[in-house]
Amino acid sequence: MKNYLDSDKKKEFVEKHGKSNKDTGSPEVQIALFSYRISHLTEHLKIHKKDFSTQRALISLVGKRRALLDYLKDKDIERYRAIVKELGLRR
């Protein structure tokens, strides 16, 4: 089984959403990575409806992403609006 998030894919997210190529900790990069994982797990759960441990992990990830979005909204509303628009998220 191939890993769904290889280092090249992660590097692509960092370059696209980070301030520099090594900026892995900024909220935008974290939110983008969480969104990618959330979509991956959602697809997995459409096939495996009774995989409750994955369902629990998905709910946890959504909560973490929500917390980061709330933090970004309080810190810098323009960056928040940009990342929400770019990733196509909704409240």
Distance bins in CASP14 RR format, pairs under 12 A and 6 or more apart:
PFRMAT RR
TARGET T0000
AUTHOR 0000-0000-0000
RMODE 2
METHOD distances of the structure
MODEL  1
1 44 0 0 0 0 0 1 0 0 0 0 0
2 9 0 0 0 0 0 1 0 0 0 0 0
3 9 0 0 0 0 1 0 0 0 0 0 0
3 10 0 0 0 0 0 1 0 0 0 0 0
3 37 0 0 0 0 0 1 0 0 0 0 0
3 40 0 0 0 0 0 1 0 0 0 0 0
4 10 0 0 0 0 0 1 0 0 0 0 0
4 33 0 0 0 0 0 1 0 0 0 0 0
4 36 0 0 0 0 1 0 0 0 0 0 0
4 37 0 0 0 0 1 0 0 0 0 0 0
4 38 0 0 0 0 0 1 0 0 0 0 0
4 39 0 0 0 0 1 0 0 0 0 0 0
4 40 1 0 1 0 0 0 0 0 0 0 0
4 41 0 0 0 0 1 0 0 0 0 0 0
4 43 0 0 0 0 1 0 0 0 0 0 0
4 44 0 0 0 0 1 0 0 0 0 0 0
5 11 0 0 0 0 0 1 0 0 0 0 0
5 12 0 0 0 0 0 1 0 0 0 0 0
5 13 0 0 0 0 1 0 0 0 0 0 0
5 32 0 0 0 0 0 1 0 0 0 0 0
5 33 1 0 0 1 0 0 0 0 0 0 0
5 34 0 0 0 0 0 1 0 0 0 0 0
5 35 0 0 0 0 0 1 0 0 0 0 0
5 36 1 0 0 1 0 0 0 0 0 0 0
5 37 1 0 0 1 0 0 0 0 0 0 0
5 38 0 0 0 0 0 1 0 0 0 0 0
5 39 0 0 0 0 0 1 0 0 0 0 0
5 40 1 0 0 1 0 0 0 0 0 0 0
5 41 0 0 0 0 0 1 0 0 0 0 0
6 12 0 0 0 0 1 0 0 0 0 0 0
6 13 0 0 0 0 0 1 0 0 0 0 0
6 36 0 0 0 0 0 1 0 0 0 0 0
7 13 0 0 0 0 0 1 0 0 0 0 0
7 14 0 0 0 0 0 1 0 0 0 0 0
7 24 0 0 0 0 0 1 0 0 0 0 0
8 14 0 0 0 0 0 1 0 0 0 0 0
8 15 0 0 0 0 0 1 0 0 0 0 0
9 15 0 0 0 0 0 1 0 0 0 0 0
9 16 0 0 0 0 0 1 0 0 0 0 0
9 32 0 0 0 0 0 1 0 0 0 0 0
9 33 0 0 0 0 1 0 0 0 0 0 0
9 36 1 0 0 1 0 0 0 0 0 0 0
9 37 0 0 0 0 0 1 0 0 0 0 0
9 40 0 0 0 0 0 1 0 0 0 0 0
10 16 0 0 0 0 0 1 0 0 0 0 0
10 17 0 0 0 0 0 1 0 0 0 0 0
10 18 0 0 0 0 0 1 0 0 0 0 0
10 21 0 0 0 0 0 1 0 0 0 0 0
10 24 0 0 0 0 1 0 0 0 0 0 0
10 25 0 0 0 0 0 1 0 0 0 0 0
10 29 0 0 0 0 1 0 0 0 0 0 0
10 30 0 0 0 0 0 1 0 0 0 0 0
10 32 0 0 0 0 1 0 0 0 0 0 0
10 33 1 0 0 1 0 0 0 0 0 0 0
10 36 0 0 0 0 1 0 0 0 0 0 0
10 37 0 0 0 0 0 1 0 0 0 0 0
11 17 0 0 0 0 0 1 0 0 0 0 0
11 18 0 0 0 0 0 1 0 0 0 0 0
11 21 1 0 0 1 0 0 0 0 0 0 0
11 22 0 0 0 0 0 1 0 0 0 0 0
11 23 0 0 0 0 0 1 0 0 0 0 0
11 24 0 0 0 0 1 0 0 0 0 0 0
11 29 0 0 0 0 0 1 0 0 0 0 0
11 33 0 0 0 0 0 1 0 0 0 0 0
12 18 0 0 0 0 0 1 0 0 0 0 0
12 21 0 0 0 0 0 1 0 0 0 0 0
12 29 0 0 0 0 0 1 0 0 0 0 0
12 32 0 0 0 0 1 0 0 0 0 0 0
12 33 0 0 0 0 0 1 0 0 0 0 0
12 36 0 0 0 0 0 1 0 0 0 0 0
13 21 0 0 0 0 0 1 0 0 0 0 0
13 23 0 0 0 0 0 1 0 0 0 0 0
13 24 0 0 0 0 1 0 0 0 0 0 0
13 25 0 0 0 0 0 1 0 0 0 0 0
13 26 0 0 0 0 0 1 0 0 0 0 0
13 28 0 0 0 0 1 0 0 0 0 0 0
13 29 1 0 0 1 0 0 0 0 0 0 0
13 30 0 0 0 0 1 0 0 0 0 0 0
13 31 0 0 0 0 1 0 0 0 0 0 0
13 32 1 0 1 0 0 0 0 0 0 0 0
13 33 1 0 1 0 0 0 0 0 0 0 0
13 34 0 0 0 0 0 1 0 0 0 0 0
13 35 0 0 0 0 1 0 0 0 0 0 0
13 36 1 0 0 1 0 0 0 0 0 0 0
13 37 0 0 0 0 0 1 0 0 0 0 0
13 83 0 0 0 0 0 1 0 0 0 0 0
13 86 0 0 0 0 0 1 0 0 0 0 0
13 87 0 0 0 0 0 1 0 0 0 0 0
14 20 0 0 0 0 1 0 0 0 0 0 0
14 21 1 0 0 1 0 0 0 0 0 0 0
14 22 1 0 0 1 0 0 0 0 0 0 0
14 23 1 0 0 1 0 0 0 0 0 0 0
14 24 1 0 1 0 0 0 0 0 0 0 0
14 25 0 0 0 0 1 0 0 0 0 0 0
14 26 0 0 0 0 1 0 0 0 0 0 0
14 28 0 0 0 0 1 0 0 0 0 0 0
14 29 1 0 1 0 0 0 0 0 0 0 0
14 30 0 0 0 0 0 1 0 0 0 0 0
14 32 0 0 0 0 1 0 0 0 0 0 0
14 33 0 0 0 0 1 0 0 0 0 0 0
15 21 1 0 1 0 0 0 0 0 0 0 0
15 22 0 0 0 0 0 1 0 0 0 0 0
15 23 0 0 0 0 1 0 0 0 0 0 0
15 24 0 0 0 0 0 1 0 0 0 0 0
15 28 0 0 0 0 0 1 0 0 0 0 0
15 29 0 0 0 0 1 0 0 0 0 0 0
15 32 0 0 0 0 0 1 0 0 0 0 0
16 23 0 0 0 0 0 1 0 0 0 0 0
16 26 0 0 0 0 0 1 0 0 0 0 0
16 28 0 0 0 0 1 0 0 0 0 0 0
16 29 0 0 0 0 1 0 0 0 0 0 0
16 31 0 0 0 0 0 1 0 0 0 0 0
16 32 1 0 0 1 0 0 0 0 0 0 0
16 33 0 0 0 0 0 1 0 0 0 0 0
16 36 0 0 0 0 0 1 0 0 0 0 0
16 83 0 0 0 0 0 1 0 0 0 0 0
16 86 0 0 0 0 1 0 0 0 0 0 0
16 87 0 0 0 0 0 1 0 0 0 0 0
17 23 0 0 0 0 1 0 0 0 0 0 0
17 24 0 0 0 0 0 1 0 0 0 0 0
17 25 0 0 0 0 0 1 0 0 0 0 0
17 26 1 0 0 1 0 0 0 0 0 0 0
17 27 0 0 0 0 1 0 0 0 0 0 0
17 28 1 0 1 0 0 0 0 0 0 0 0
17 29 1 0 1 0 0 0 0 0 0 0 0
17 30 0 0 0 0 1 0 0 0 0 0 0
17 31 1 0 0 1 0 0 0 0 0 0 0
17 32 1 0 1 0 0 0 0 0 0 0 0
17 33 0 0 0 0 1 0 0 0 0 0 0
17 34 0 0 0 0 0 1 0 0 0 0 0
17 35 0 0 0 0 0 1 0 0 0 0 0
17 36 0 0 0 0 0 1 0 0 0 0 0
17 72 0 0 0 0 0 1 0 0 0 0 0
17 79 0 0 0 0 0 1 0 0 0 0 0
17 82 0 0 0 0 1 0 0 0 0 0 0
17 83 1 0 0 1 0 0 0 0 0 0 0
17 86 1 0 0 1 0 0 0 0 0 0 0
17 87 0 0 0 0 1 0 0 0 0 0 0
18 24 0 0 0 0 1 0 0 0 0 0 0
18 25 0 0 0 0 1 0 0 0 0 0 0
18 26 1 0 1 0 0 0 0 0 0 0 0
18 27 0 0 0 0 1 0 0 0 0 0 0
18 28 1 0 1 0 0 0 0 0 0 0 0
18 29 1 0 1 0 0 0 0 0 0 0 0
18 30 0 0 0 0 1 0 0 0 0 0 0
18 31 0 0 0 0 0 1 0 0 0 0 0
18 32 0 0 0 0 1 0 0 0 0 0 0
18 33 0 0 0 0 0 1 0 0 0 0 0
18 79 0 0 0 0 0 1 0 0 0 0 0
18 82 0 0 0 0 0 1 0 0 0 0 0
18 83 0 0 0 0 0 1 0 0 0 0 0
18 86 0 0 0 0 0 1 0 0 0 0 0
19 25 0 0 0 0 1 0 0 0 0 0 0
19 26 1 0 0 1 0 0 0 0 0 0 0
19 27 0 0 0 0 0 1 0 0 0 0 0
19 28 0 0 0 0 1 0 0 0 0 0 0
19 29 0 0 0 0 1 0 0 0 0 0 0
19 79 0 0 0 0 0 1 0 0 0 0 0
20 26 0 0 0 0 1 0 0 0 0 0 0
20 29 0 0 0 0 0 1 0 0 0 0 0
21 29 0 0 0 0 0 1 0 0 0 0 0
22 29 0 0 0 0 0 1 0 0 0 0 0
23 29 1 0 0 1 0 0 0 0 0 0 0
23 30 0 0 0 0 0 1 0 0 0 0 0
23 32 0 0 0 0 0 1 0 0 0 0 0
24 30 0 0 0 0 1 0 0 0 0 0 0
24 32 0 0 0 0 0 1 0 0 0 0 0
24 33 0 0 0 0 1 0 0 0 0 0 0
25 31 0 0 0 0 0 1 0 0 0 0 0
25 32 0 0 0 0 0 1 0 0 0 0 0
25 33 0 0 0 0 1 0 0 0 0 0 0
25 34 0 0 0 0 0 1 0 0 0 0 0
25 68 0 0 0 0 0 1 0 0 0 0 0
26 32 0 0 0 0 1 0 0 0 0 0 0
26 33 0 0 0 0 0 1 0 0 0 0 0
26 68 0 0 0 0 1 0 0 0 0 0 0
26 71 0 0 0 0 0 1 0 0 0 0 0
26 72 0 0 0 0 1 0 0 0 0 0 0
26 75 0 0 0 0 0 1 0 0 0 0 0
26 76 0 0 0 0 0 1 0 0 0 0 0
26 79 0 0 0 0 1 0 0 0 0 0 0
26 83 0 0 0 0 1 0 0 0 0 0 0
27 33 0 0 0 0 0 1 0 0 0 0 0
27 34 0 0 0 0 0 1 0 0 0 0 0
27 64 0 0 0 0 0 1 0 0 0 0 0
27 65 0 0 0 0 1 0 0 0 0 0 0
27 66 0 0 0 0 0 1 0 0 0 0 0
27 67 0 0 0 0 1 0 0 0 0 0 0
27 68 1 0 1 0 0 0 0 0 0 0 0
27 69 1 0 0 1 0 0 0 0 0 0 0
27 70 0 0 0 0 0 1 0 0 0 0 0
27 71 1 0 0 1 0 0 0 0 0 0 0
27 72 1 0 1 0 0 0 0 0 0 0 0
27 73 0 0 0 0 1 0 0 0 0 0 0
27 74 0 0 0 0 0 1 0 0 0 0 0
27 75 1 0 0 1 0 0 0 0 0 0 0
27 76 0 0 0 0 1 0 0 0 0 0 0
27 79 1 0 0 1 0 0 0 0 0 0 0
27 80 0 0 0 0 1 0 0 0 0 0 0
27 82 0 0 0 0 0 1 0 0 0 0 0
27 83 1 0 0 1 0 0 0 0 0 0 0
27 84 0 0 0 0 0 1 0 0 0 0 0
28 34 0 0 0 0 0 1 0 0 0 0 0
28 35 0 0 0 0 0 1 0 0 0 0 0
28 65 0 0 0 0 0 1 0 0 0 0 0
28 68 0 0 0 0 1 0 0 0 0 0 0
28 69 0 0 0 0 0 1 0 0 0 0 0
28 71 0 0 0 0 0 1 0 0 0 0 0
28 72 1 0 0 1 0 0 0 0 0 0 0
28 75 0 0 0 0 0 1 0 0 0 0 0
28 76 0 0 0 0 0 1 0 0 0 0 0
28 78 0 0 0 0 0 1 0 0 0 0 0
28 79 1 0 0 1 0 0 0 0 0 0 0
28 80 0 0 0 0 1 0 0 0 0 0 0
28 81 0 0 0 0 0 1 0 0 0 0 0
28 82 1 0 0 1 0 0 0 0 0 0 0
28 83 1 0 1 0 0 0 0 0 0 0 0
28 84 0 0 0 0 0 1 0 0 0 0 0
28 85 0 0 0 0 0 1 0 0 0 0 0
28 86 0 0 0 0 1 0 0 0 0 0 0
28 87 0 0 0 0 1 0 0 0 0 0 0
28 89 0 0 0 0 0 1 0 0 0 0 0
29 35 0 0 0 0 0 1 0 0 0 0 0
29 36 0 0 0 0 0 1 0 0 0 0 0
29 68 0 0 0 0 0 1 0 0 0 0 0
29 72 0 0 0 0 0 1 0 0 0 0 0
29 79 0 0 0 0 0 1 0 0 0 0 0
29 83 0 0 0 0 1 0 0 0 0 0 0
29 87 0 0 0 0 0 1 0 0 0 0 0
30 36 0 0 0 0 0 1 0 0 0 0 0
30 37 0 0 0 0 0 1 0 0 0 0 0
30 61 0 0 0 0 0 1 0 0 0 0 0
30 64 0 0 0 0 1 0 0 0 0 0 0
30 65 0 0 0 0 1 0 0 0 0 0 0
30 67 0 0 0 0 0 1 0 0 0 0 0
30 68 1 0 1 0 0 0 0 0 0 0 0
30 69 0 0 0 0 0 1 0 0 0 0 0
30 71 0 0 0 0 1 0 0 0 0 0 0
30 72 0 0 0 0 1 0 0 0 0 0 0
30 83 0 0 0 0 0 1 0 0 0 0 0
30 87 0 0 0 0 0 1 0 0 0 0 0
31 37 0 0 0 0 0 1 0 0 0 0 0
31 38 0 0 0 0 0 1 0 0 0 0 0
31 61 0 0 0 0 0 1 0 0 0 0 0
31 62 0 0 0 0 0 1 0 0 0 0 0
31 63 0 0 0 0 0 1 0 0 0 0 0
31 64 0 0 0 0 1 0 0 0 0 0 0
31 65 1 0 1 0 0 0 0 0 0 0 0
31 66 0 0 0 0 1 0 0 0 0 0 0
31 67 0 0 0 0 0 1 0 0 0 0 0
31 68 1 0 1 0 0 0 0 0 0 0 0
31 69 1 0 0 1 0 0 0 0 0 0 0
31 70 0 0 0 0 0 1 0 0 0 0 0
31 71 0 0 0 0 1 0 0 0 0 0 0
31 72 1 0 0 1 0 0 0 0 0 0 0
31 73 0 0 0 0 0 1 0 0 0 0 0
31 79 0 0 0 0 0 1 0 0 0 0 0
31 80 0 0 0 0 1 0 0 0 0 0 0
31 82 0 0 0 0 0 1 0 0 0 0 0
31 83 1 0 1 0 0 0 0 0 0 0 0
31 84 0 0 0 0 1 0 0 0 0 0 0
31 86 0 0 0 0 1 0 0 0 0 0 0
31 87 1 0 0 1 0 0 0 0 0 0 0
31 88 0 0 0 0 0 1 0 0 0 0 0
31 89 0 0 0 0 1 0 0 0 0 0 0
32 38 0 0 0 0 0 1 0 0 0 0 0
32 39 0 0 0 0 0 1 0 0 0 0 0
32 65 0 0 0 0 1 0 0 0 0 0 0
32 68 0 0 0 0 0 1 0 0 0 0 0
32 69 0 0 0 0 0 1 0 0 0 0 0
32 72 0 0 0 0 0 1 0 0 0 0 0
32 82 0 0 0 0 0 1 0 0 0 0 0
32 83 1 0 0 1 0 0 0 0 0 0 0
32 84 0 0 0 0 0 1 0 0 0 0 0
32 86 0 0 0 0 1 0 0 0 0 0 0
32 87 1 0 0 1 0 0 0 0 0 0 0
32 88 0 0 0 0 0 1 0 0 0 0 0
32 89 0 0 0 0 0 1 0 0 0 0 0
33 39 0 0 0 0 0 1 0 0 0 0 0
33 40 0 0 0 0 0 1 0 0 0 0 0
33 61 0 0 0 0 1 0 0 0 0 0 0
33 64 0 0 0 0 0 1 0 0 0 0 0
33 65 0 0 0 0 1 0 0 0 0 0 0
33 68 0 0 0 0 0 1 0 0 0 0 0
33 83 0 0 0 0 0 1 0 0 0 0 0
33 87 0 0 0 0 0 1 0 0 0 0 0
34 40 0 0 0 0 0 1 0 0 0 0 0
34 41 0 0 0 0 0 1 0 0 0 0 0
34 57 0 0 0 0 0 1 0 0 0 0 0
34 58 0 0 0 0 0 1 0 0 0 0 0
34 60 0 0 0 0 0 1 0 0 0 0 0
34 61 1 0 1 0 0 0 0 0 0 0 0
34 62 0 0 0 0 1 0 0 0 0 0 0
34 63 0 0 0 0 1 0 0 0 0 0 0
34 64 1 0 0 1 0 0 0 0 0 0 0
34 65 1 0 1 0 0 0 0 0 0 0 0
34 66 0 0 0 0 1 0 0 0 0 0 0
34 67 0 0 0 0 0 1 0 0 0 0 0
34 68 1 0 0 1 0 0 0 0 0 0 0
34 69 0 0 0 0 1 0 0 0 0 0 0
34 83 0 0 0 0 0 1 0 0 0 0 0
34 87 0 0 0 0 1 0 0 0 0 0 0
34 89 0 0 0 0 0 1 0 0 0 0 0
35 41 0 0 0 0 0 1 0 0 0 0 0
35 42 0 0 0 0 0 1 0 0 0 0 0
35 58 0 0 0 0 0 1 0 0 0 0 0
35 61 0 0 0 0 1 0 0 0 0 0 0
35 62 0 0 0 0 1 0 0 0 0 0 0
35 64 0 0 0 0 0 1 0 0 0 0 0
35 65 1 0 0 1 0 0 0 0 0 0 0
35 66 0 0 0 0 0 1 0 0 0 0 0
35 68 0 0 0 0 0 1 0 0 0 0 0
35 69 0 0 0 0 0 1 0 0 0 0 0
35 83 0 0 0 0 1 0 0 0 0 0 0
35 84 0 0 0 0 0 1 0 0 0 0 0
35 86 0 0 0 0 1 0 0 0 0 0 0
35 87 1 0 1 0 0 0 0 0 0 0 0
35 88 0 0 0 0 1 0 0 0 0 0 0
35 89 1 0 0 1 0 0 0 0 0 0 0
35 90 0 0 0 0 0 1 0 0 0 0 0
36 42 0 0 0 0 0 1 0 0 0 0 0
36 43 0 0 0 0 0 1 0 0 0 0 0
36 61 0 0 0 0 0 1 0 0 0 0 0
36 65 0 0 0 0 0 1 0 0 0 0 0
36 87 0 0 0 0 1 0 0 0 0 0 0
37 43 0 0 0 0 0 1 0 0 0 0 0
37 44 0 0 0 0 0 1 0 0 0 0 0
37 54 0 0 0 0 0 1 0 0 0 0 0
37 57 0 0 0 0 1 0 0 0 0 0 0
37 58 0 0 0 0 1 0 0 0 0 0 0
37 60 0 0 0 0 0 1 0 0 0 0 0
37 61 1 0 1 0 0 0 0 0 0 0 0
37 62 0 0 0 0 0 1 0 0 0 0 0
37 64 0 0 0 0 1 0 0 0 0 0 0
37 65 0 0 0 0 1 0 0 0 0 0 0
38 44 0 0 0 0 0 1 0 0 0 0 0
38 45 0 0 0 0 0 1 0 0 0 0 0
38 54 0 0 0 0 0 1 0 0 0 0 0
38 55 0 0 0 0 0 1 0 0 0 0 0
38 57 0 0 0 0 1 0 0 0 0 0 0
38 58 1 0 0 1 0 0 0 0 0 0 0
38 59 0 0 0 0 1 0 0 0 0 0 0
38 60 0 0 0 0 0 1 0 0 0 0 0
38 61 1 0 1 0 0 0 0 0 0 0 0
38 62 1 0 0 1 0 0 0 0 0 0 0
38 63 0 0 0 0 1 0 0 0 0 0 0
38 64 0 0 0 0 1 0 0 0 0 0 0
38 65 1 0 0 1 0 0 0 0 0 0 0
38 66 0 0 0 0 0 1 0 0 0 0 0
38 87 0 0 0 0 0 1 0 0 0 0 0
38 89 0 0 0 0 1 0 0 0 0 0 0
39 45 0 0 0 0 0 1 0 0 0 0 0
39 46 0 0 0 0 0 1 0 0 0 0 0
39 58 0 0 0 0 0 1 0 0 0 0 0
39 61 0 0 0 0 0 1 0 0 0 0 0
39 62 0 0 0 0 0 1 0 0 0 0 0
39 65 0 0 0 0 0 1 0 0 0 0 0
39 87 0 0 0 0 1 0 0 0 0 0 0
39 88 0 0 0 0 0 1 0 0 0 0 0
39 89 0 0 0 0 0 1 0 0 0 0 0
40 46 0 0 0 0 0 1 0 0 0 0 0
40 47 0 0 0 0 0 1 0 0 0 0 0
40 54 0 0 0 0 0 1 0 0 0 0 0
40 57 0 0 0 0 0 1 0 0 0 0 0
40 58 0 0 0 0 1 0 0 0 0 0 0
40 61 0 0 0 0 0 1 0 0 0 0 0
41 47 0 0 0 0 0 1 0 0 0 0 0
41 48 0 0 0 0 0 1 0 0 0 0 0
41 51 0 0 0 0 1 0 0 0 0 0 0
41 53 0 0 0 0 0 1 0 0 0 0 0
41 54 1 0 1 0 0 0 0 0 0 0 0
41 55 0 0 0 0 1 0 0 0 0 0 0
41 56 0 0 0 0 0 1 0 0 0 0 0
41 57 1 0 0 1 0 0 0 0 0 0 0
41 58 1 0 1 0 0 0 0 0 0 0 0
41 59 0 0 0 0 1 0 0 0 0 0 0
41 60 0 0 0 0 0 1 0 0 0 0 0
41 61 1 0 0 1 0 0 0 0 0 0 0
41 62 0 0 0 0 1 0 0 0 0 0 0
41 65 0 0 0 0 0 1 0 0 0 0 0
42 48 0 0 0 0 0 1 0 0 0 0 0
42 49 0 0 0 0 0 1 0 0 0 0 0
42 51 0 0 0 0 0 1 0 0 0 0 0
42 54 0 0 0 0 1 0 0 0 0 0 0
42 55 0 0 0 0 0 1 0 0 0 0 0
42 57 0 0 0 0 0 1 0 0 0 0 0
42 58 1 0 0 1 0 0 0 0 0 0 0
42 59 0 0 0 0 0 1 0 0 0 0 0
42 61 0 0 0 0 0 1 0 0 0 0 0
42 62 0 0 0 0 1 0 0 0 0 0 0
43 51 0 0 0 0 0 1 0 0 0 0 0
43 54 0 0 0 0 0 1 0 0 0 0 0
43 58 0 0 0 0 0 1 0 0 0 0 0
44 50 0 0 0 0 0 1 0 0 0 0 0
44 51 1 0 0 1 0 0 0 0 0 0 0
44 53 0 0 0 0 0 1 0 0 0 0 0
44 54 1 0 0 1 0 0 0 0 0 0 0
44 55 0 0 0 0 1 0 0 0 0 0 0
44 57 0 0 0 0 0 1 0 0 0 0 0
44 58 0 0 0 0 1 0 0 0 0 0 0
45 51 1 0 0 1 0 0 0 0 0 0 0
45 52 0 0 0 0 1 0 0 0 0 0 0
45 53 0 0 0 0 0 1 0 0 0 0 0
45 54 1 0 0 1 0 0 0 0 0 0 0
45 55 1 0 0 1 0 0 0 0 0 0 0
45 56 0 0 0 0 0 1 0 0 0 0 0
45 57 0 0 0 0 1 0 0 0 0 0 0
45 58 1 0 0 1 0 0 0 0 0 0 0
45 59 0 0 0 0 0 1 0 0 0 0 0
45 61 0 0 0 0 0 1 0 0 0 0 0
46 54 0 0 0 0 0 1 0 0 0 0 0
46 55 0 0 0 0 0 1 0 0 0 0 0
46 58 0 0 0 0 0 1 0 0 0 0 0
47 54 0 0 0 0 0 1 0 0 0 0 0
48 54 1 0 0 1 0 0 0 0 0 0 0
48 55 0 0 0 0 1 0 0 0 0 0 0
48 58 0 0 0 0 0 1 0 0 0 0 0
49 55 0 0 0 0 1 0 0 0 0 0 0
51 57 0 0 0 0 1 0 0 0 0 0 0
51 58 0 0 0 0 1 0 0 0 0 0 0
52 58 0 0 0 0 0 1 0 0 0 0 0
52 59 0 0 0 0 0 1 0 0 0 0 0
53 59 0 0 0 0 0 1 0 0 0 0 0
53 60 0 0 0 0 0 1 0 0 0 0 0
54 60 0 0 0 0 0 1 0 0 0 0 0
54 61 0 0 0 0 0 1 0 0 0 0 0
55 61 0 0 0 0 0 1 0 0 0 0 0
55 62 0 0 0 0 0 1 0 0 0 0 0
56 62 0 0 0 0 0 1 0 0 0 0 0
56 63 0 0 0 0 0 1 0 0 0 0 0
57 63 0 0 0 0 0 1 0 0 0 0 0
57 64 0 0 0 0 0 1 0 0 0 0 0
58 64 0 0 0 0 0 1 0 0 0 0 0
58 65 0 0 0 0 0 1 0 0 0 0 0
59 65 0 0 0 0 0 1 0 0 0 0 0
59 66 0 0 0 0 0 1 0 0 0 0 0
60 66 0 0 0 0 0 1 0 0 0 0 0
60 67 0 0 0 0 0 1 0 0 0 0 0
61 67 0 0 0 0 0 1 0 0 0 0 0
61 68 0 0 0 0 0 1 0 0 0 0 0
62 68 0 0 0 0 0 1 0 0 0 0 0
62 69 0 0 0 0 0 1 0 0 0 0 0
62 89 0 0 0 0 0 1 0 0 0 0 0
63 69 0 0 0 0 1 0 0 0 0 0 0
63 70 0 0 0 0 1 0 0 0 0 0 0
63 71 0 0 0 0 0 1 0 0 0 0 0
64 70 0 0 0 0 0 1 0 0 0 0 0
64 71 0 0 0 0 0 1 0 0 0 0 0
65 71 0 0 0 0 0 1 0 0 0 0 0
65 72 0 0 0 0 0 1 0 0 0 0 0
65 83 0 0 0 0 0 1 0 0 0 0 0
65 84 0 0 0 0 0 1 0 0 0 0 0
65 87 0 0 0 0 1 0 0 0 0 0 0
65 89 0 0 0 0 1 0 0 0 0 0 0
66 72 0 0 0 0 0 1 0 0 0 0 0
66 73 0 0 0 0 0 1 0 0 0 0 0
66 84 0 0 0 0 0 1 0 0 0 0 0
66 89 0 0 0 0 1 0 0 0 0 0 0
66 90 0 0 0 0 0 1 0 0 0 0 0
66 91 0 0 0 0 1 0 0 0 0 0 0
67 73 0 0 0 0 0 1 0 0 0 0 0
67 74 0 0 0 0 0 1 0 0 0 0 0
68 74 0 0 0 0 0 1 0 0 0 0 0
68 75 0 0 0 0 0 1 0 0 0 0 0
68 79 0 0 0 0 0 1 0 0 0 0 0
68 80 0 0 0 0 1 0 0 0 0 0 0
68 83 0 0 0 0 1 0 0 0 0 0 0
68 84 0 0 0 0 0 1 0 0 0 0 0
68 87 0 0 0 0 0 1 0 0 0 0 0
68 89 0 0 0 0 0 1 0 0 0 0 0
69 75 0 0 0 0 0 1 0 0 0 0 0
69 76 0 0 0 0 0 1 0 0 0 0 0
69 77 0 0 0 0 0 1 0 0 0 0 0
69 79 0 0 0 0 0 1 0 0 0 0 0
69 80 1 0 0 1 0 0 0 0 0 0 0
69 81 0 0 0 0 0 1 0 0 0 0 0
69 82 0 0 0 0 0 1 0 0 0 0 0
69 83 1 0 0 1 0 0 0 0 0 0 0
69 84 1 0 0 1 0 0 0 0 0 0 0
69 87 0 0 0 0 1 0 0 0 0 0 0
69 88 0 0 0 0 0 1 0 0 0 0 0
69 89 1 0 0 1 0 0 0 0 0 0 0
69 90 0 0 0 0 0 1 0 0 0 0 0
69 91 0 0 0 0 1 0 0 0 0 0 0
70 77 0 0 0 0 0 1 0 0 0 0 0
70 80 0 0 0 0 1 0 0 0 0 0 0
70 84 0 0 0 0 0 1 0 0 0 0 0
70 91 0 0 0 0 0 1 0 0 0 0 0
71 77 0 0 0 0 0 1 0 0 0 0 0
71 79 0 0 0 0 0 1 0 0 0 0 0
71 80 0 0 0 0 1 0 0 0 0 0 0
71 83 0 0 0 0 0 1 0 0 0 0 0
72 78 0 0 0 0 1 0 0 0 0 0 0
72 79 1 0 1 0 0 0 0 0 0 0 0
72 80 1 0 1 0 0 0 0 0 0 0 0
72 81 0 0 0 0 1 0 0 0 0 0 0
72 82 0 0 0 0 1 0 0 0 0 0 0
72 83 1 0 0 1 0 0 0 0 0 0 0
72 84 0 0 0 0 1 0 0 0 0 0 0
72 87 0 0 0 0 0 1 0 0 0 0 0
72 89 0 0 0 0 0 1 0 0 0 0 0
73 79 0 0 0 0 1 0 0 0 0 0 0
73 80 1 0 1 0 0 0 0 0 0 0 0
73 81 0 0 0 0 1 0 0 0 0 0 0
73 82 0 0 0 0 0 1 0 0 0 0 0
73 83 0 0 0 0 1 0 0 0 0 0 0
73 84 0 0 0 0 1 0 0 0 0 0 0
73 89 0 0 0 0 0 1 0 0 0 0 0
73 91 0 0 0 0 0 1 0 0 0 0 0
74 80 0 0 0 0 1 0 0 0 0 0 0
75 83 0 0 0 0 0 1 0 0 0 0 0
76 82 0 0 0 0 1 0 0 0 0 0 0
76 83 0 0 0 0 0 1 0 0 0 0 0
77 83 0 0 0 0 0 1 0 0 0 0 0
77 84 0 0 0 0 0 1 0 0 0 0 0
78 84 0 0 0 0 0 1 0 0 0 0 0
78 85 0 0 0 0 0 1 0 0 0 0 0
79 85 0 0 0 0 0 1 0 0 0 0 0
79 86 0 0 0 0 0 1 0 0 0 0 0
80 86 0 0 0 0 0 1 0 0 0 0 0
80 87 0 0 0 0 0 1 0 0 0 0 0
80 89 0 0 0 0 0 1 0 0 0 0 0
80 91 0 0 0 0 0 1 0 0 0 0 0
81 87 0 0 0 0 0 1 0 0 0 0 0
81 88 0 0 0 0 0 1 0 0 0 0 0
81 89 0 0 0 0 0 1 0 0 0 0 0
81 91 0 0 0 0 0 1 0 0 0 0 0
82 88 0 0 0 0 0 1 0 0 0 0 0
82 89 0 0 0 0 0 1 0 0 0 0 0
83 89 1 0 0 1 0 0 0 0 0 0 0
84 90 1 0 0 1 0 0 0 0 0 0 0
84 91 0 0 0 0 1 0 0 0 0 0 0
END
